[in-house]
Amino acid sequence: MISDDSMVQLITQALLVTLKIATPVLLSGIVIGLAISIFQSVTQINEQTLSLVPKIIAMVTVTIFLMHWIWKRLAEFAIEMFTLIP
């Protein structure tokens, strides 16, 4: 049986791995969204769909480029979890 402290530690590790994996993708969306918002402010274009498509493209591109790294982190975490749990 796993103790409460061990369970809290495992959940904390899971959340940290999730945060590490999601951060680059979310940052790319934030940066692209900020750049497009500045562009819209300067040109006074108020089209909402203008920011959506580039953000989606950037986030998918970052995910594709980092897929090997993401897969490696998830595999390491899974191996660690299977070796820790009796």
Jmol script that loads the backbone (N, CA, C; Angstrom):
load data "model"
ATOM      1  N   MET A   1       0.839  -1.176   0.000  1.00  0.00           N
ATOM      2  CA  MET A   1       0.000   0.000   0.000  1.00  0.00           C
ATOM      3  C   MET A   1       0.887   1.243   0.000  1.00  0.00           C
ATOM      4  N   ILE A   2       0.511   2.213  -0.768  1.00  0.00           N
ATOM      5  CA  ILE A   2       1.275   3.448  -0.874  1.00  0.00           C
ATOM      6  C   ILE A   2       0.785   4.411   0.204  1.00  0.00           C
ATOM      7  N   SER A   3       1.725   5.030   0.895  1.00  0.00           N
ATOM      8  CA  SER A   3       1.357   5.979   1.945  1.00  0.00           C
ATOM      9  C   SER A   3       0.838   7.284   1.343  1.00  0.00           C
ATOM     10  N   ASP A   4       0.224   8.073   2.196  1.00  0.00           N
ATOM     11  CA  ASP A   4      -0.325   9.352   1.730  1.00  0.00           C
ATOM     12  C   ASP A   4       0.774  10.296   1.254  1.00  0.00           C
ATOM     13  N   ASP A   5       1.905  10.297   1.954  1.00  0.00           N
ATOM     14  CA  ASP A   5       3.012  11.167   1.541  1.00  0.00           C
ATOM     15  C   ASP A   5       3.563  10.769   0.177  1.00  0.00           C
ATOM     16  N   SER A   6       3.658   9.454  -0.054  1.00  0.00           N
ATOM     17  CA  SER A   6       4.141   8.976  -1.353  1.00  0.00           C
ATOM     18  C   SER A   6       3.165   9.336  -2.463  1.00  0.00           C
ATOM     19  N   MET A   7       1.879   9.233  -2.159  1.00  0.00           N
ATOM     20  CA  MET A   7       0.865   9.571  -3.159  1.00  0.00           C
ATOM     21  C   MET A   7       0.909  11.047  -3.510  1.00  0.00           C
ATOM     22  N   VAL A   8       1.085  11.893  -2.514  1.00  0.00           N
ATOM     23  CA  VAL A   8       1.188  13.333  -2.762  1.00  0.00           C
ATOM     24  C   VAL A   8       2.431  13.629  -3.596  1.00  0.00           C
ATOM     25  N   GLN A   9       3.523  12.943  -3.308  1.00  0.00           N
ATOM     26  CA  GLN A   9       4.751  13.142  -4.074  1.00  0.00           C
ATOM     27  C   GLN A   9       4.578  12.693  -5.527  1.00  0.00           C
ATOM     28  N   LEU A  10       3.893  11.574  -5.747  1.00  0.00           N
ATOM     29  CA  LEU A  10       3.652  11.096  -7.109  1.00  0.00           C
ATOM     30  C   LEU A  10       2.761  12.057  -7.886  1.00  0.00           C
ATOM     31  N   ILE A  11       1.743  12.577  -7.241  1.00  0.00           N
ATOM     32  CA  ILE A  11       0.852  13.529  -7.901  1.00  0.00           C
ATOM     33  C   ILE A  11       1.599  14.827  -8.208  1.00  0.00           C
ATOM     34  N   THR A  12       2.446  15.255  -7.286  1.00  0.00           N
ATOM     35  CA  THR A  12       3.250  16.455  -7.517  1.00  0.00           C
ATOM     36  C   THR A  12       4.175  16.261  -8.712  1.00  0.00           C
ATOM     37  N   GLN A  13       4.816  15.104  -8.799  1.00  0.00           N
ATOM     38  CA  GLN A  13       5.691  14.817  -9.937  1.00  0.00           C
ATOM     39  C   GLN A  13       4.901  14.795 -11.244  1.00  0.00           C
ATOM     40  N   ALA A  14       3.717  14.213 -11.217  1.00  0.00           N
ATOM     41  CA  ALA A  14       2.887  14.162 -12.423  1.00  0.00           C
ATOM     42  C   ALA A  14       2.508  15.567 -12.884  1.00  0.00           C
ATOM     43  N   LEU A  15       2.139  16.424 -11.941  1.00  0.00           N
ATOM     44  CA  LEU A  15       1.778  17.793 -12.302  1.00  0.00           C
ATOM     45  C   LEU A  15       2.980  18.577 -12.822  1.00  0.00           C
ATOM     46  N   LEU A  16       4.153  18.347 -12.250  1.00  0.00           N
ATOM     47  CA  LEU A  16       5.357  19.030 -12.734  1.00  0.00           C
ATOM     48  C   LEU A  16       5.739  18.579 -14.144  1.00  0.00           C
ATOM     49  N   VAL A  17       5.608  17.285 -14.422  1.00  0.00           N
ATOM     50  CA  VAL A  17       5.897  16.796 -15.778  1.00  0.00           C
ATOM     51  C   VAL A  17       4.909  17.399 -16.767  1.00  0.00           C
ATOM     52  N   THR A  18       3.646  17.463 -16.378  1.00  0.00           N
ATOM     53  CA  THR A  18       2.631  18.077 -17.242  1.00  0.00           C
ATOM     54  C   THR A  18       2.948  19.540 -17.506  1.00  0.00           C
ATOM     55  N   LEU A  19       3.360  20.245 -16.469  1.00  0.00           N
ATOM     56  CA  LEU A  19       3.714  21.658 -16.617  1.00  0.00           C
ATOM     57  C   LEU A  19       4.923  21.837 -17.524  1.00  0.00           C
ATOM     58  N   LYS A  20       5.938  20.995 -17.372  1.00  0.00           N
ATOM     59  CA  LYS A  20       7.133  21.083 -18.218  1.00  0.00           C
ATOM     60  C   LYS A  20       6.807  20.806 -19.674  1.00  0.00           C
ATOM     61  N   ILE A  21       5.910  19.871 -19.919  1.00  0.00           N
ATOM     62  CA  ILE A  21       5.561  19.519 -21.296  1.00  0.00           C
ATOM     63  C   ILE A  21       4.690  20.606 -21.927  1.00  0.00           C
ATOM     64  N   ALA A  22       3.764  21.170 -21.174  1.00  0.00           N
ATOM     65  CA  ALA A  22       2.817  22.137 -21.733  1.00  0.00           C
ATOM     66  C   ALA A  22       3.394  23.537 -21.877  1.00  0.00           C
ATOM     67  N   THR A  23       4.414  23.873 -21.106  1.00  0.00           N
ATOM     68  CA  THR A  23       4.942  25.234 -21.100  1.00  0.00           C
ATOM     69  C   THR A  23       5.415  25.725 -22.473  1.00  0.00           C
ATOM     70  N   PRO A  24       6.247  24.986 -23.219  1.00  0.00           N
ATOM     71  CA  PRO A  24       6.686  25.521 -24.519  1.00  0.00           C
ATOM     72  C   PRO A  24       5.539  25.754 -25.498  1.00  0.00           C
ATOM     73  N   VAL A  25       4.563  24.860 -25.490  1.00  0.00           N
ATOM     74  CA  VAL A  25       3.432  24.999 -26.412  1.00  0.00           C
ATOM     75  C   VAL A  25       2.591  26.218 -26.041  1.00  0.00           C
ATOM     76  N   LEU A  26       2.313  26.377 -24.761  1.00  0.00           N
ATOM     77  CA  LEU A  26       1.513  27.515 -24.324  1.00  0.00           C
ATOM     78  C   LEU A  26       2.253  28.835 -24.506  1.00  0.00           C
ATOM     79  N   LEU A  27       3.565  28.835 -24.265  1.00  0.00           N
ATOM     80  CA  LEU A  27       4.345  30.063 -24.474  1.00  0.00           C
ATOM     81  C   LEU A  27       4.343  30.492 -25.937  1.00  0.00           C
ATOM     82  N   SER A  28       4.415  29.513 -26.844  1.00  0.00           N
ATOM     83  CA  SER A  28       4.379  29.879 -28.261  1.00  0.00           C
ATOM     84  C   SER A  28       3.033  30.516 -28.613  1.00  0.00           C
ATOM     85  N   GLY A  29       1.947  29.996 -28.069  1.00  0.00           N
ATOM     86  CA  GLY A  29       0.639  30.595 -28.304  1.00  0.00           C
ATOM     87  C   GLY A  29       0.526  31.986 -27.722  1.00  0.00           C
ATOM     88  N   ILE A  30       1.103  32.182 -26.534  1.00  0.00           N
ATOM     89  CA  ILE A  30       1.064  33.506 -25.899  1.00  0.00           C
ATOM     90  C   ILE A  30       1.875  34.518 -26.700  1.00  0.00           C
ATOM     91  N   VAL A  31       3.066  34.129 -27.142  1.00  0.00           N
ATOM     92  CA  VAL A  31       3.928  35.051 -27.895  1.00  0.00           C
ATOM     93  C   VAL A  31       3.291  35.421 -29.231  1.00  0.00           C
ATOM     94  N   ILE A  32       2.768  34.441 -29.939  1.00  0.00           N
ATOM     95  CA  ILE A  32       2.113  34.722 -31.223  1.00  0.00           C
ATOM     96  C   ILE A  32       0.867  35.587 -30.999  1.00  0.00           C
ATOM     97  N   GLY A  33       0.097  35.274 -29.981  1.00  0.00           N
ATOM     98  CA  GLY A  33      -1.097  36.072 -29.680  1.00  0.00           C
ATOM     99  C   GLY A  33      -0.758  37.509 -29.345  1.00  0.00           C
ATOM    100  N   LEU A  34       0.321  37.705 -28.578  1.00  0.00           N
ATOM    101  CA  LEU A  34       0.753  39.061 -28.235  1.00  0.00           C
ATOM    102  C   LEU A  34       1.211  39.828 -29.479  1.00  0.00           C
ATOM    103  N   ALA A  35       1.985  39.162 -30.332  1.00  0.00           N
ATOM    104  CA  ALA A  35       2.457  39.820 -31.553  1.00  0.00           C
ATOM    105  C   ALA A  35       1.286  40.206 -32.458  1.00  0.00           C
ATOM    106  N   ILE A  36       0.325  39.320 -32.579  1.00  0.00           N
ATOM    107  CA  ILE A  36      -0.832  39.623 -33.429  1.00  0.00           C
ATOM    108  C   ILE A  36      -1.687  40.720 -32.805  1.00  0.00           C
ATOM    109  N   SER A  37      -1.810  40.728 -31.493  1.00  0.00           N
ATOM    110  CA  SER A  37      -2.573  41.791 -30.826  1.00  0.00           C
ATOM    111  C   SER A  37      -1.919  43.149 -31.033  1.00  0.00           C
ATOM    112  N   ILE A  38      -0.603  43.195 -30.951  1.00  0.00           N
ATOM    113  CA  ILE A  38       0.109  44.457 -31.214  1.00  0.00           C
ATOM    114  C   ILE A  38      -0.096  44.883 -32.661  1.00  0.00           C
ATOM    115  N   PHE A  39      -0.009  43.921 -33.588  1.00  0.00           N
ATOM    116  CA  PHE A  39      -0.227  44.224 -35.002  1.00  0.00           C
ATOM    117  C   PHE A  39      -1.649  44.750 -35.225  1.00  0.00           C
ATOM    118  N   GLN A  40      -2.630  44.134 -34.585  1.00  0.00           N
ATOM    119  CA  GLN A  40      -4.011  44.588 -34.733  1.00  0.00           C
ATOM    120  C   GLN A  40      -4.220  45.970 -34.125  1.00  0.00           C
ATOM    121  N   SER A  41      -3.543  46.248 -33.032  1.00  0.00           N
ATOM    122  CA  SER A  41      -3.660  47.569 -32.416  1.00  0.00           C
ATOM    123  C   SER A  41      -3.064  48.655 -33.302  1.00  0.00           C
ATOM    124  N   VAL A  42      -1.923  48.341 -33.909  1.00  0.00           N
ATOM    125  CA  VAL A  42      -1.250  49.327 -34.757  1.00  0.00           C
ATOM    126  C   VAL A  42      -2.051  49.575 -36.027  1.00  0.00           C
ATOM    127  N   THR A  43      -2.568  48.515 -36.632  1.00  0.00           N
ATOM    128  CA  THR A  43      -3.285  48.673 -37.897  1.00  0.00           C
ATOM    129  C   THR A  43      -4.789  48.896 -37.707  1.00  0.00           C
ATOM    130  N   GLN A  44      -5.275  48.817 -36.491  1.00  0.00           N
ATOM    131  CA  GLN A  44      -6.687  48.982 -36.153  1.00  0.00           C
ATOM    132  C   GLN A  44      -7.588  47.985 -36.885  1.00  0.00           C
ATOM    133  N   ILE A  45      -7.080  46.767 -37.048  1.00  0.00           N
ATOM    134  CA  ILE A  45      -7.881  45.674 -37.601  1.00  0.00           C
ATOM    135  C   ILE A  45      -8.498  44.937 -36.422  1.00  0.00           C
ATOM    136  N   ASN A  46      -9.818  44.821 -36.401  1.00  0.00           N
ATOM    137  CA  ASN A  46     -10.501  44.185 -35.279  1.00  0.00           C
ATOM    138  C   ASN A  46     -11.118  42.851 -35.688  1.00  0.00           C
ATOM    139  N   GLU A  47     -10.353  42.034 -36.343  1.00  0.00           N
ATOM    140  CA  GLU A  47     -10.835  40.722 -36.765  1.00  0.00           C
ATOM    141  C   GLU A  47     -10.385  39.674 -35.752  1.00  0.00           C
ATOM    142  N   GLN A  48     -11.330  38.991 -35.106  1.00  0.00           N
ATOM    143  CA  GLN A  48     -11.008  38.025 -34.060  1.00  0.00           C
ATOM    144  C   GLN A  48     -10.371  36.759 -34.618  1.00  0.00           C
ATOM    145  N   THR A  49     -10.780  36.358 -35.812  1.00  0.00           N
ATOM    146  CA  THR A  49     -10.238  35.116 -36.375  1.00  0.00           C
ATOM    147  C   THR A  49      -8.802  35.272 -36.847  1.00  0.00           C
ATOM    148  N   LEU A  50      -8.320  36.497 -36.979  1.00  0.00           N
ATOM    149  CA  LEU A  50      -6.949  36.733 -37.426  1.00  0.00           C
ATOM    150  C   LEU A  50      -5.939  36.173 -36.430  1.00  0.00           C
ATOM    151  N   SER A  51      -6.247  36.195 -35.159  1.00  0.00           N
ATOM    152  CA  SER A  51      -5.297  35.706 -34.164  1.00  0.00           C
ATOM    153  C   SER A  51      -5.417  34.205 -33.925  1.00  0.00           C
ATOM    154  N   LEU A  52      -6.548  33.620 -34.222  1.00  0.00           N
ATOM    155  CA  LEU A  52      -6.769  32.213 -33.915  1.00  0.00           C
ATOM    156  C   LEU A  52      -5.934  31.273 -34.783  1.00  0.00           C
ATOM    157  N   VAL A  53      -5.947  31.460 -36.080  1.00  0.00           N
ATOM    158  CA  VAL A  53      -5.267  30.549 -36.995  1.00  0.00           C
ATOM    159  C   VAL A  53      -3.750  30.558 -36.789  1.00  0.00           C
ATOM    160  N   PRO A  54      -3.076  31.700 -36.701  1.00  0.00           N
ATOM    161  CA  PRO A  54      -1.628  31.659 -36.461  1.00  0.00           C
ATOM    162  C   PRO A  54      -1.249  31.028 -35.119  1.00  0.00           C
ATOM    163  N   LYS A  55      -2.074  31.244 -34.092  1.00  0.00           N
ATOM    164  CA  LYS A  55      -1.796  30.617 -32.792  1.00  0.00           C
ATOM    165  C   LYS A  55      -1.890  29.104 -32.892  1.00  0.00           C
ATOM    166  N   ILE A  56      -2.908  28.612 -33.568  1.00  0.00           N
ATOM    167  CA  ILE A  56      -3.062  27.166 -33.729  1.00  0.00           C
ATOM    168  C   ILE A  56      -1.902  26.595 -34.524  1.00  0.00           C
ATOM    169  N   ILE A  57      -1.530  27.267 -35.608  1.00  0.00           N
ATOM    170  CA  ILE A  57      -0.414  26.791 -36.425  1.00  0.00           C
ATOM    171  C   ILE A  57       0.884  26.783 -35.619  1.00  0.00           C
ATOM    172  N   ALA A  58       1.141  27.829 -34.860  1.00  0.00           N
ATOM    173  CA  ALA A  58       2.364  27.899 -34.060  1.00  0.00           C
ATOM    174  C   ALA A  58       2.390  26.820 -32.988  1.00  0.00           C
ATOM    175  N   MET A  59       1.277  26.612 -32.324  1.00  0.00           N
ATOM    176  CA  MET A  59       1.241  25.617 -31.257  1.00  0.00           C
ATOM    177  C   MET A  59       1.392  24.199 -31.803  1.00  0.00           C
ATOM    178  N   VAL A  60       0.780  23.913 -32.931  1.00  0.00           N
ATOM    179  CA  VAL A  60       0.935  22.591 -33.546  1.00  0.00           C
ATOM    180  C   VAL A  60       2.367  22.395 -34.028  1.00  0.00           C
ATOM    181  N   THR A  61       2.963  23.440 -34.596  1.00  0.00           N
ATOM    182  CA  THR A  61       4.349  23.350 -35.068  1.00  0.00           C
ATOM    183  C   THR A  61       5.309  23.095 -33.907  1.00  0.00           C
ATOM    184  N   VAL A  62       5.140  23.817 -32.825  1.00  0.00           N
ATOM    185  CA  VAL A  62       5.996  23.613 -31.651  1.00  0.00           C
ATOM    186  C   VAL A  62       5.811  22.199 -31.106  1.00  0.00           C
ATOM    187  N   THR A  63       4.575  21.726 -31.072  1.00  0.00           N
ATOM    188  CA  THR A  63       4.320  20.368 -30.589  1.00  0.00           C
ATOM    189  C   THR A  63       4.996  19.333 -31.480  1.00  0.00           C
ATOM    190  N   ILE A  64       4.941  19.530 -32.784  1.00  0.00           N
ATOM    191  CA  ILE A  64       5.586  18.584 -33.700  1.00  0.00           C
ATOM    192  C   ILE A  64       7.092  18.600 -33.522  1.00  0.00           C
ATOM    193  N   PHE A  65       7.696  19.786 -33.411  1.00  0.00           N
ATOM    194  CA  PHE A  65       9.147  19.867 -33.245  1.00  0.00           C
ATOM    195  C   PHE A  65       9.617  19.311 -31.902  1.00  0.00           C
ATOM    196  N   LEU A  66       8.798  19.421 -30.883  1.00  0.00           N
ATOM    197  CA  LEU A  66       9.182  18.942 -29.552  1.00  0.00           C
ATOM    198  C   LEU A  66       8.632  17.556 -29.228  1.00  0.00           C
ATOM    199  N   MET A  67       8.051  16.882 -30.212  1.00  0.00           N
ATOM    200  CA  MET A  67       7.429  15.583 -29.956  1.00  0.00           C
ATOM    201  C   MET A  67       8.422  14.572 -29.385  1.00  0.00           C
ATOM    202  N   HIS A  68       9.639  14.550 -29.901  1.00  0.00           N
ATOM    203  CA  HIS A  68      10.646  13.615 -29.386  1.00  0.00           C
ATOM    204  C   HIS A  68      10.948  13.917 -27.922  1.00  0.00           C
ATOM    205  N   TRP A  69      11.124  15.162 -27.588  1.00  0.00           N
ATOM    206  CA  TRP A  69      11.403  15.565 -26.204  1.00  0.00           C
ATOM    207  C   TRP A  69      10.212  15.242 -25.294  1.00  0.00           C
ATOM    208  N   ILE A  70       9.004  15.524 -25.759  1.00  0.00           N
ATOM    209  CA  ILE A  70       7.802  15.239 -24.972  1.00  0.00           C
ATOM    210  C   ILE A  70       7.678  13.740 -24.729  1.00  0.00           C
ATOM    211  N   TRP A  71       7.872  12.966 -25.778  1.00  0.00           N
ATOM    212  CA  TRP A  71       7.771  11.516 -25.653  1.00  0.00           C
ATOM    213  C   TRP A  71       8.816  10.979 -24.681  1.00  0.00           C
ATOM    214  N   LYS A  72      10.024  11.522 -24.733  1.00  0.00           N
ATOM    215  CA  LYS A  72      11.098  11.089 -23.842  1.00  0.00           C
ATOM    216  C   LYS A  72      10.743  11.394 -22.387  1.00  0.00           C
ATOM    217  N   ARG A  73      10.230  12.599 -22.101  1.00  0.00           N
ATOM    218  CA  ARG A  73       9.849  12.965 -20.733  1.00  0.00           C
ATOM    219  C   ARG A  73       8.720  12.075 -20.218  1.00  0.00           C
ATOM    220  N   LEU A  74       7.732  11.805 -21.061  1.00  0.00           N
ATOM    221  CA  LEU A  74       6.625  10.948 -20.645  1.00  0.00           C
ATOM    222  C   LEU A  74       7.085   9.518 -20.394  1.00  0.00           C
ATOM    223  N   ALA A  75       7.986   9.018 -21.239  1.00  0.00           N
ATOM    224  CA  ALA A  75       8.501   7.659 -21.048  1.00  0.00           C
ATOM    225  C   ALA A  75       9.315   7.561 -19.764  1.00  0.00           C
ATOM    226  N   GLU A  76      10.150   8.572 -19.500  1.00  0.00           N
ATOM    227  CA  GLU A  76      10.926   8.578 -18.257  1.00  0.00           C
ATOM    228  C   GLU A  76      10.006   8.604 -17.038  1.00  0.00           C
ATOM    229  N   PHE A  77       8.962   9.409 -17.115  1.00  0.00           N
ATOM    230  CA  PHE A  77       8.031   9.504 -16.004  1.00  0.00           C
ATOM    231  C   PHE A  77       7.286   8.180 -15.810  1.00  0.00           C
ATOM    232  N   ALA A  78       6.865   7.554 -16.903  1.00  0.00           N
ATOM    233  CA  ALA A  78       6.151   6.282 -16.798  1.00  0.00           C
ATOM    234  C   ALA A  78       7.046   5.194 -16.209  1.00  0.00           C
ATOM    235  N   ILE A  79       8.283   5.139 -16.654  1.00  0.00           N
ATOM    236  CA  ILE A  79       9.217   4.148 -16.112  1.00  0.00           C
ATOM    237  C   ILE A  79       9.430   4.384 -14.622  1.00  0.00           C
ATOM    238  N   GLU A  80       9.582   5.642 -14.236  1.00  0.00           N
ATOM    239  CA  GLU A  80       9.755   5.967 -12.829  1.00  0.00           C
ATOM    240  C   GLU A  80       8.538   5.562 -12.005  1.00  0.00           C
ATOM    241  N   MET A  81       7.342   5.807 -12.543  1.00  0.00           N
ATOM    242  CA  MET A  81       6.131   5.450 -11.810  1.00  0.00           C
ATOM    243  C   MET A  81       5.987   3.929 -11.667  1.00  0.00           C
ATOM    244  N   PHE A  82       6.297   3.187 -12.725  1.00  0.00           N
ATOM    245  CA  PHE A  82       6.161   1.729 -12.655  1.00  0.00           C
ATOM    246  C   PHE A  82       7.213   1.092 -11.754  1.00  0.00           C
ATOM    247  N   THR A  83       8.372   1.731 -11.605  1.00  0.00           N
ATOM    248  CA  THR A  83       9.378   1.176 -10.704  1.00  0.00           C
ATOM    249  C   THR A  83       9.111   1.555  -9.250  1.00  0.00           C
ATOM    250  N   LEU A  84       8.429   2.658  -9.005  1.00  0.00           N
ATOM    251  CA  LEU A  84       8.147   3.080  -7.633  1.00  0.00           C
ATOM    252  C   LEU A  84       6.953   2.363  -7.020  1.00  0.00           C
ATOM    253  N   ILE A  85       5.952   2.076  -7.815  1.00  0.00           N
ATOM    254  CA  ILE A  85       4.739   1.461  -7.306  1.00  0.00           C
ATOM    255  C   ILE A  85       4.972  -0.047  -7.199  1.00  0.00           C
ATOM    256  N   PRO A  86       4.763  -0.613  -6.002  1.00  0.00           N
ATOM    257  CA  PRO A  86       5.008  -2.052  -5.821  1.00  0.00           C
ATOM    258  C   PRO A  86       3.959  -2.920  -6.478  1.00  0.00           C
TER     259      PRO A  86
END
end "model"
wireframe off; spacefill off
backbone 0.3
color backbone group
